[in-house]
């Protein structure tokens, strides 16, 4: 995938707002030269195999998928039962749909969860330093309903997990829940008008409705590195952190590493949170980097009691709306959140508003001004590296050369400082990534970095099919297989309903309104699902299914409203945002299937649909 050459900044006419910005003398860099630098850094990271550089956790790789947090030796007899609703997944999606169903009066609910408890991503992500990167007052759902205020602006993992479990207790979702259980088969039975679910324990569960809340951050992703199973030391994935080996807990205290040579592969959002603790406690720490993350200021602080006292009913919804408007390019008189996210978006809003007040701009000028704003922001982030990291060579390798939204922005106040420790070594692979592991450790350019422990911090599976991420296929009406139907990407109405899969609801980030704070999207979906289930149960509707016409209509809306970001992502360094730089459009990537009108407009569509009251686009059977 190659980007179409863009007009040079220097070629804009003198009366253009772009030329005016260049002439102001405030940039301090040559934007055309910097753009060329970005392209160079991108090109050397391209790998022809794209997503194939990662592999499934199967066979010998099963060791990376063992649950270290669950009750060891757990076993139970098979269960056979029928319920009104079987919720697959116990993360925020499953918790929220369960909560709203309970509020609607639904009593017969069975939650099925692979982990040993509720929590989803936050059940699995217990690595040291795990923390939300969106303000906790937005990120943690149902705060007012549970009468809870997070302890800090950015909550750490244990508090988020505790809040998840509190939701489960508040809404009685433990009743009938099946933990340490995975669905292995799901198929529609036309005779009974029910879904039949089979599990790894031999369970048979018959359900009238099934919300699919399997999540996008659930299945560990493993790099396809030669010899990855040959390493003779200890190894694990960050989402399966082994505290029996490292000692300590999510707050640190990894005292068992004091005599250990530790290596970590990856420098993304997970790694930047775990590396400070590893650097503090390891005898030696080697950080293997393919692409540096852009690390901005986090600025975490304890919750102000006076601010809490000032809150009025409905405060969380107002705060979420304010945040969504700003992070989707809208203007607000006051930035209630005032964090790194709103700074990123707010800068562009300010620049565009100022330029528009003075002249009518072409689309080319608008794009150039946005890019200049991005270049300025990234220069600030790179200057921050120089201000913190003492060794200049290390600092140069920690600088990210791409636009802010080519990868998920990162915010941290201790990560960069860690590279000032004498026991910490950054091993930069010049964009190639780790290519070989042997019995002793990691091999880079024929140099063997001997290790006692190797930690894989390559995140979760994204960009693959819904059925791959879920771990099973779904067989609907007319023997329709979801994996086949969605082979070229999801096809739904409202991102929730798919023809031939009645009474089934798909929660996720496709054909929906994407928010920076993902639980907000999931909560809006949960409200919608609970409305449909409640309507069906109160009106003796046995089956509800989207018509093919309504589904096609919504897919057309998605296509017509889609933001054409192809050129933007083509110029980005490889990552899951752009099909790992391979080229073409990956319709299984959630970023290519969003409702282009933004989340607020999308949520209004759902609300208006519910208020209209006729289940428009859905066929029903009594």
C-alpha positions, 0 to 999 in steps of 0.5 A, a space after each residue: 500500500 503506497 500513499 499518493 504523493 501529497 502537495 508539498 507544503 512549500 508549494 502552497 500559494 502565498 495567500 494560503 493559510 498554509 503558507 501563512 503558517 509556514 511564514 510565521 516562523 513558529 514551526 521550528 522544523 521543515 514539514 516537507 523534510 519531516 514528512 519524508 522522514 515519516 515515509 522512510 521510517 514507515 517503509 523500512 517497517 513494511 512486512 509483506 506478510 501483514 497480519 500473518 506475522 502473528 499466529 494462533 495460540 494452538 499446539 505448542 503455543 497453548 502455554 501462552 493461553 493458560 489462565 494463571 488467575 483461575 482456581 487451579 484444577 477446576 472441574 465440574 459436571 456438565 450442565 443442561 438448562 434453558 434460559 431466556 438470555 445467555 450472555 457470552 462474555 463477562 467483560 464490560 459488554 456482557 456486564 452492561 447488557 446484563 445490567 440493563 436486562 436486569 433493569 428491564 426485569 429479565 430474571 433468567 440470565 446465564 453469563 458464560 465467561 472463559 475467565 475465572 470471573 467477570 472483568 473481561 480485558 481487566 480480568 486478563 490484564 493484570 500486568 504491573 502498572 495496568 491502567 486505563 488510558 481514558 479518564 476513569 470518570 468516563 471509562 468506568 461505566 454505571 458510576 452513578 448507579 453504583 454510587 462510586 467515584 474512582 480514586 484517581 483520574 486514571 484508575 489502575 487495573 485492580 480498581 477497574 476489576 473491582 468495579 467490574 465485579 461490583 457491577 456483577 454483584 449489583 445486578 445479580 449476574 453471578 446467579 447461574 453464571 458459568 465461569 472458566 467456560 468457553 462456548 464451542 458450538 452455537 446453532 439455531 434450532 428452528 423447531 424450538 426457536 432457540 439457540 443451542 449452545 455447547 461448551 468445553 464442559 459438555 454443557 447444553 444450554 438452550 437460550 431464547 436470546 444471545 448477546 455476543 459480548 466476546 470483545 475485541 481485546 480478549 485473545 492474546 496475539 503472538 508474533 510468528 518468530 522463529 524458535 519462539 517455543 525453543 526458549 529454555 527459560 521462563 516465558 509468558 504473555 502480558 495478559 497471562 502475567 505469572 506472579 508466581 515467577 516474578 513475585 509482587 502484584 499489579 502495584 509492583 514488588 517484582 522481587 523475584 526478578 532481582 537476579 534475573 535477566 528479563 527481556 520484553 518484546 513489544 513497546 505498545 500501550 501494554 508494554 509501556 505500563 509494565 516496563 517501569 516495574 520491570 526496570 525497577 526490579 530486574 537485574 537486567 532488562 532488555 526492551 526489544 523494540 520494532 516501533 516506538 510509541 508516542 508517549 505524552 504526559 499522563 498527569 494522573 492525580 487523586 480525585 479531588 473531594 471538593 470536585 466530587 461534592 460539586 457533582 450533580 445528578 447526570 454528571 457522568 453522561 454530561 461528561 461523556 457527551 462533552 468528551 465525545 463532542 471534542 474527540 469527534 471534532 466538535 466545539 465545546 465552551 468548556 473542556 470538562 476532561 482536559 486530558 491528552 485526548 482532548 488536547 490532540 483533538 482540540 488543537 485541530 479544532 482550534 486551528 481549523 476554526 481560526 483559519 476558517 474565520 479568515 478565509 474559505 479553505 479548500 479541502 487540500 488546505 484543510 488537510 495540510 493544516 491538520 497535518 501541520 498541527 499533527 507535526 507540531 504535536 509530534 515534535 513536542 512529544 519527541 522533544 519530551 523524549 530528549 528532555 527526559 532520556 539522558 543517553 542521546 542515542 537511546 533517546 533518538 531510538 525512542 522517538 516516534 516518526 508518524 502522525 498521532 493517530 497512526 497508532 493508539 496514542 500513549 500517555 505515561 509519566 514513568 516509561 521514558 525515565 526507565 531508560 535512565 536506569 543502568 540495568 535497562 537496555 533498549 534493543 532497537 531492531 531498526 523496524 525489523 522486529 525480533 526475527 529469531 529466538 533460541 534456547 538462550 534468548 533473543 537473537 538480533 543481528 547475530 547477537 544473542 541476548 541471554 535471558 532467564 525470562 522472556 515476556 511477550 507484550 504484543 497485545 490482542 488479536 485484532 483485524 481478524 474475523 469475528 468468529 476467529 476472535 470469538 473462538 467458534 462459528 455460529 450456525 443460524 437459520 438455513 444453515 448459514 454460517 457467520 464465518 462465511 457470511 462475514 468473510 469479507 467483513 461484518 454485515 448488520 443493521 446498527 452493528 447489532 443484528 444480522 440476517 439469518 441469525 435471529 435473537 442474536 445480538 453482536 456487540 462490538 466495534 463494527 458498523 457502529 458509533 466508535 468512541 474513544 472511551 469504548 465502554 460508552 459504545 458498549 453501554 449504548 449497545 446494551 441499552 438497545 439490546 435490552 430494549 429489544 429483548 424487553 419489547 419481545 418478552 412483553 409482547 410475546 414475540 418469540 423470534 426477532 430478525 433483521 430483514 435482508 433489506 434493512 441490513 442492506 440499507 444499513 450497510 449502504 449507509 455505512 459505506 456512504 458515510 464512511 470516512 475515506 481515511 485510506 490515504 491517511 493510513 497508507 502513509 502510516 507506520 504499519 500496525 493494526 490500524 492499517 492492515 499492518 501496512 500490507 495494503 488494501 482494505 481489511 473489512 474485519 478491521 473495526 476502523 474500516 467499518 464505522 458509522 462516519 457520522 460519529 458516535 453522537 449522531 449514531 446514538 441518536 439514531 438508536 434512540 430515535 429508533 427505540 422511540 418510534 417503537 415499531 422495531 423498524 427493520 426487524 421481522 417478528 414471529 409470535 
